[in-house]
């Protein structure tokens, strides 16, 4: 049970959202990442990976989340020449 600013118990409710994937599969999930201010039956944008729609959320992905793969690949390319130089000096 959560407590309010004055220590009194407060009830928290989370929205249950339902959507249909591009493949036609219906998925329902409870939004835990943020409170939603939407009326029942209202429209909400849902973000999910096509291979794992159960992990859906109504919270927009951050820049890092959207570009993580590119960032890791870029860092790998940036450090590869330095790593090769160090290995060449050691071997």
WOVENGI-V623102 format. One record per backbone hydrogen bond with DSSP energy under -0.5 kcal/mol. NH is the residue of the N-H (numbers start at 1). CO is the residue of the C=O. Records with the same first field share a line. If there is no record, write none. Layout:
# WOVENGI-V623102
NH = CO, CO
This chain:
# WOVENGI-V623102
2 = 10
4 = 8
7 = 4
10 = 2
17 = 15, 29
19 = 27
21 = 25
24 = 21
27 = 19
29 = 17
31 = 15, 29
32 = 30
38 = 36
42 = 39
47 = 57
49 = 52
52 = 49
55 = 52
56 = 53
57 = 47
60 = 58
66 = 62
67 = 63
68 = 64, 65
71 = 67
72 = 68
73 = 69
74 = 70
75 = 71
76 = 72
77 = 73
78 = 74
79 = 75
80 = 76
81 = 77
83 = 79
84 = 80
85 = 81
86 = 82
87 = 83
88 = 84
89 = 85
90 = 86
91 = 87
